[in-house]
Amino acid sequence: MLVANLVAQVLIVVTGGVVRLTGSGLGCPTWPECAPGSYVPTVEQAEGFHKLIEFGNRLLTFVVLVMAVAALVAVWRLRRPGLRIVAALPLVGVVLQAVIGGITVLTSLHPATVALHFLVSSLIVAVSTLLLLRAGEGDEPPRSLVPPVLRQMTWVLVAVAAAVLVLGTVVTGSGPHSGDADQPARFGFDPRVVSWLHADLVLLFLGLAVGLYVALRVVAAPRRAVRAAALVLLVTLAQGLVGYVQYATGLPEVLVIAHMLGACLLVVAVTALVVSVRVRAPEGALPA
């Protein structure tokens, strides 16, 4: 159930991207109803197939909600009080996302609310990843497996990753895909300028990822930490490639979707790296 919860949290981001890229963000022009007086699409609606795409995404929210509840129940049965709070966070996040989604519709897809919608999803993906990994650990206090400077470097990497995601939403909110062709609300920044600022920040992140990977190899860190750092590096390189290609080719929808998926995978990889450089186990019990 914990794996299913994580997969669902990632997929809802991808389907949300499909809604935006097909211009279906206002396929259901009101909330919580889809159309005035109806919670489901009506024949009379002028939104055409857009109403079906947006309504379908709303229905997927209930699937994600079920997965989050199932994950909480599964952890509750493990009788691990320390893990229950973490297990409750995805459920709280899904409910919060439903509210933010409603505000996004009611504000005609203002880019600030769209950005918030994605960033909260990223946090839920991170927490869901943490929940999955913590379920395989003990409940002892965490002990670092690497020198303090590398532990600090890991958190710097997290901070830069967060900045990359935030600036990525600014790029999106300044570009052509508003989510609805009739309501092109944008931030108003020069897309070219913010795109290059985003790229510069990604290069900083890449440099930190390379440095951390090399440092972990040098200090003979546990294999799981080295593998986690390598995964972050690989996902970053793939994201960079997709990002540059989509910029050079005019932001084709399929590459934008791939970039959104890659962003979620990067969140998963960075979270796994944070977990890999410490251990929750009895003294003397160390991971490989």
C-alpha positions in Angstrom: 0.0 0.0 0.0 2.9 2.4 0.7 4.2 1.8 -2.8 0.8 2.3 -4.3 0.3 5.5 -2.4 3.6 6.9 -3.7 2.8 5.9 -7.3 -0.7 7.5 -7.0 0.8 10.7 -5.7 3.2 10.9 -8.7 0.5 10.0 -11.2 -1.9 12.7 -10.1 0.8 15.3 -10.8 1.2 13.9 -14.3 -2.6 13.8 -15.0 -2.8 17.4 -13.6 -0.2 18.3 -16.2 -2.4 16.7 -18.9 -5.3 18.9 -17.8 -3.2 22.0 -18.1 -1.6 21.1 -21.4 -4.9 20.3 -23.0 -6.4 23.6 -21.9 -8.9 21.8 -19.7 -8.2 23.6 -16.5 -11.6 25.2 -16.5 -13.4 22.2 -18.1 -15.4 22.3 -14.9 -15.8 26.0 -14.5 -16.9 25.9 -10.8 -16.0 24.0 -7.6 -16.9 21.8 -5.9 -19.6 21.3 -8.6 -18.4 20.7 -12.2 -21.2 22.9 -13.6 -23.7 25.1 -11.8 -26.2 22.7 -10.1 -24.3 19.5 -11.1 -21.3 17.7 -9.6 -20.8 15.9 -12.9 -20.4 17.2 -16.4 -23.7 18.1 -18.2 -24.6 17.9 -21.9 -25.4 21.6 -21.9 -21.8 22.6 -20.9 -19.9 24.5 -23.6 -16.5 23.1 -22.5 -16.7 20.1 -24.8 -14.2 17.3 -24.2 -12.3 19.6 -21.7 -15.0 19.0 -19.1 -14.4 15.2 -19.3 -10.6 15.6 -18.9 -11.0 18.0 -15.9 -13.8 15.8 -14.3 -11.7 12.7 -14.8 -8.8 14.3 -13.0 -11.1 15.2 -10.1 -12.2 11.6 -9.9 -8.6 10.5 -9.7 -8.3 12.6 -6.6 -10.6 10.2 -4.9 -8.4 7.3 -6.0 -5.4 9.1 -4.4 -7.4 9.7 -1.3 -8.2 6.0 -1.0 -4.5 5.2 -1.4 -3.5 7.7 1.3 -6.1 6.2 3.7 -5.0 2.7 2.9 -1.4 3.7 3.6 -2.4 5.2 7.0 -4.3 2.1 7.9 -1.4 -0.2 6.9 1.0 1.8 9.1 -1.5 1.9 12.0 -1.6 -1.9 12.0 2.2 -1.9 12.4 1.8 -0.5 15.8 4.5 2.1 15.3 3.3 5.3 16.9 6.3 7.3 15.7 5.4 6.5 12.1 1.7 7.3 12.3 2.2 11.0 12.1 4.2 10.6 8.9 1.6 8.3 7.5 -1.2 10.8 8.2 0.6 13.6 6.2 -0.2 12.3 2.7 -3.9 12.1 3.6 -3.8 15.7 5.0 -2.0 16.7 1.9 -4.6 15.3 -0.4 -7.5 17.1 1.4 -5.5 20.3 1.3 -4.9 19.8 -2.4 -8.6 19.4 -3.1 -9.1 22.8 -1.4 -6.2 24.4 -3.4 -7.6 22.9 -6.6 -10.9 24.5 -5.9 -9.3 27.9 -5.3 -7.3 27.4 -8.5 -10.6 27.0 -10.5 -12.3 29.9 -8.7 -9.4 32.2 -9.4 -9.5 31.2 -13.1 -6.2 29.3 -13.0 -4.1 32.1 -11.6 -0.5 31.0 -12.0 0.3 31.5 -8.3 -2.4 29.0 -7.2 -1.3 26.6 -10.0 2.2 26.8 -8.8 1.1 26.2 -5.2 -0.9 23.2 -6.4 2.3 21.6 -7.9 4.6 22.5 -5.0 2.2 21.0 -2.4 2.1 17.8 -4.6 5.9 17.8 -4.5 5.8 17.9 -0.7 3.3 15.0 -0.6 5.5 13.0 -3.0 8.5 13.6 -0.6 6.5 12.6 2.5 5.2 9.5 0.7 8.7 8.5 -0.2 9.9 9.1 3.3 7.0 7.0 4.6 7.9 4.1 2.3 11.5 4.2 3.3 10.9 4.7 7.1 8.6 1.7 7.1 11.7 -0.5 6.5 13.7 1.0 9.3 13.6 0.8 13.1 12.3 3.5 15.5 15.6 4.3 17.1 16.9 7.9 16.9 18.7 8.5 13.6 22.5 8.2 13.5 24.6 9.8 10.8 26.6 7.4 8.5 28.7 10.2 6.9 30.9 13.1 8.2 28.9 16.1 9.4 30.0 18.2 6.4 28.5 15.7 4.0 25.3 15.6 6.0 25.1 19.4 5.8 25.9 19.2 2.1 22.9 16.9 1.6 20.6 19.4 3.2 22.1 22.2 1.0 21.2 20.0 -2.0 17.6 19.7 -0.7 17.4 23.5 -0.4 18.6 24.0 -3.9 16.3 21.3 -5.2 13.4 23.2 -3.5 14.5 26.4 -5.2 14.7 24.7 -8.6 11.1 23.5 -8.2 9.8 26.9 -7.1 11.6 28.7 -10.0 10.3 26.0 -12.4 6.8 26.9 -11.5 7.6 30.6 -12.3 8.9 29.5 -15.7 5.7 27.5 -16.2 3.6 30.5 -15.0 5.3 32.7 -17.5 5.1 30.4 -20.5 2.4 29.6 -23.1 0.6 26.7 -21.4 -1.9 28.5 -19.1 -4.3 25.6 -18.6 -7.1 27.2 -20.5 -6.9 29.1 -23.8 -9.7 31.5 -22.9 -8.1 32.4 -19.6 -4.4 33.1 -20.3 -3.4 34.4 -16.8 0.4 34.5 -16.6 3.0 36.0 -14.2 4.2 38.5 -16.8 7.9 37.6 -16.5 10.0 37.2 -19.7 9.9 33.4 -20.3 13.4 33.5 -21.8 14.9 35.2 -18.8 13.3 33.0 -16.1 14.0 29.9 -18.1 17.7 30.7 -18.1 17.7 31.6 -14.4 16.1 28.2 -13.8 18.7 26.5 -16.0 21.5 28.3 -14.0 20.0 27.0 -10.7 19.8 23.5 -12.2 23.5 23.7 -13.1 24.3 24.7 -9.4 22.2 21.7 -8.3 24.1 19.4 -10.7 27.4 20.6 -9.4 26.4 19.9 -5.8 25.1 16.5 -6.8 28.4 15.6 -8.6 30.4 16.9 -5.6 28.3 14.9 -3.1 28.6 11.7 -5.1 32.4 12.0 -5.4 32.7 12.9 -1.7 30.6 9.9 -0.6 32.8 7.6 -2.7 36.0 9.2 -1.2 34.9 8.7 2.4 33.7 5.1 1.7 30.1 5.8 2.6 27.6 2.9 2.8 26.7 1.6 -0.7 23.1 2.6 -0.3 24.2 6.3 0.1 26.5 6.1 -2.9 23.7 4.5 -5.0 21.2 7.2 -3.8 23.6 9.9 -4.8 24.1 8.3 -8.2 20.4 8.1 -8.7 20.0 11.8 -8.0 22.8 12.5 -10.5 21.2 10.4 -13.2 17.7 11.9 -12.7 19.2 15.4 -12.7 21.0 14.8 -16.0 17.9 13.3 -17.6 15.8 16.3 -16.4 18.4 18.7 -17.7 18.3 17.0 -21.1 14.5 17.1 -21.3 14.5 20.7 -20.1 16.9 21.9 -22.7 15.2 20.0 -25.5 11.7 21.2 -24.6 13.0 24.8 -24.5 14.7 24.5 -27.9 11.7 22.8 -29.5 9.0 25.3 -28.3 7.7 23.4 -25.3 5.9 20.4 -27.0 3.3 18.9 -24.6 4.8 15.4 -24.4 8.2 16.8 -23.2 6.5 19.1 -20.7 4.7 16.1 -19.2 8.0 14.2 -19.2 9.6 17.1 -17.4 6.8 17.1 -14.7 7.3 13.4 -14.2 11.0 13.9 -13.9 10.5 16.6 -11.3 8.5 14.1 -9.2 11.2 11.4 -9.7 13.8 14.0 -8.6 11.9 14.6 -5.4 11.8 10.9 -4.8 15.6 10.5 -5.4 16.6 13.5 -3.2 14.4 12.2 -0.4 15.9 8.8 -0.7 19.4 10.4 -0.5 18.5 12.2 2.7 17.4 8.9 4.3 20.4 7.0 3.0 23.0 9.1 4.9 21.6 8.2 8.3 20.3 5.0 9.9 17.6 4.1 12.5 18.9 0.9 14.0 20.5 -0.4 17.2 24.1 0.7 17.8 26.5 -1.5 15.7 23.8 -2.4 13.1 24.8 -0.6 10.0 23.4 -0.9 6.4 25.6 -2.1 3.6 
